[in-house]
């Protein structure tokens, strides 16, 4: 028996009955009660839930260009601590990931770091400027094998350009992931448009700015017969538009972010830019609609939109602060708190929305598989009975801009295995990874 074998004892796969799981040669070698594997390292998993390794379709790793905020290595360390075995790195780097060379660099940096698999997201337009298409085909054919394209951080607002992008990616079954934000309706916008925004003197961000783009793009997708993925859905109206598109059989998928499942625009009253995010935190009614949409499958996945920033970009007045917040290390805890503990999802539902579905959308062949014999050994061990108080200083990310600092959240990642090799053990990064 190889020393790289791990025997996980008394674990509950998707919260079921306790069993043992043997990981060997990068795959699940055996499952059963009372397994014996001489030479294997034993992991006591009593009370723990085993989930397929989590997959994030929406991560900002910042490298190249903004290594002061995050690097591929620090971001993937945070991912491993959050139970993720694969992440998709968004294209808004410097230089922008709009060429085969840049996406291959990101792909290579992920392999070198070794904490999780990194899949580059290619830009839809050159320089994210929304003027002409980037080299989509070259990125798709590159060593990075890009299948998800997004100008995230910017909306592809030109309808003709969006149509052309949807048409182009059909050739290799790619997907356009749209940041739904009408730029004219959100000029200078700072928070959710409401009575509160008026009272606080912060320019409002209307729900219709998101919903109008989603409606338009659903129609374009149906017309072209292509694939659309809607990033960070944040309003009740957006959920209804996606639900209607799906009822018509259109190939539309959507994501919700953990922060939009928990936090509301009332936090803007603190004027603390830690709560400034794009799209903005919305109303309590929107939060409830998102949870319901995630529960019934209208919203396909949870994606973190992990957006690290250096201290100076958040330690300033609200209007000058950068949009975005950390998400990788707390995502599963937020989902437990908002969806599992409320009875809206069971652990099989969590596995579908945080592993299987994002892997399907991103065409990630080695991830998102059920935990069964012969499957790749990408596994997360999670303690749902644990509680923890979030301390920003303990983050594996290079940045500290978590909105959950000081908050008590349920659950703790005890171990993460990438192809049978631990990246996290006993709740700590396994330093033999890289």
Secondary structure, DSSP 4 states (H G I P E B T S, - for coil): --TT-EEEEEEEETT-SEEEEEEETTEEEEEETT---TTSEEEE-TTPEEEEPEEEEEEE--TTT-TTT--HHHHHHHHHHTTEEEEEE-S-SSS-S-SHHHHHHHHHHHHHH-SSEEEEPBPSBGGG-SSSB--HHHHHHSTT---EE--TTS----HHHHHHHHHHHGGGT-EEEE----TTTTTT--EE-SHHHHHHT--EE-HHHHHHHHHHHHHHHHHHT--EEE-S--SHHHHHHHHHHHHTT--EEEEE-HHHHH--GGGGGGT-GGG--SSPP--HHHHHHHHHHHHHTSS-EE---EE---GGGTSS-GGGSPP----TTTHHHHHIIIIITTTS--HHHHHIIIIIHHHHHTT-TTSS--S-TTSB--EEEEEEEEEEE--GGG-SSS----TTTT-EEEEEEEEEEETTEEEEETTEE-TT--
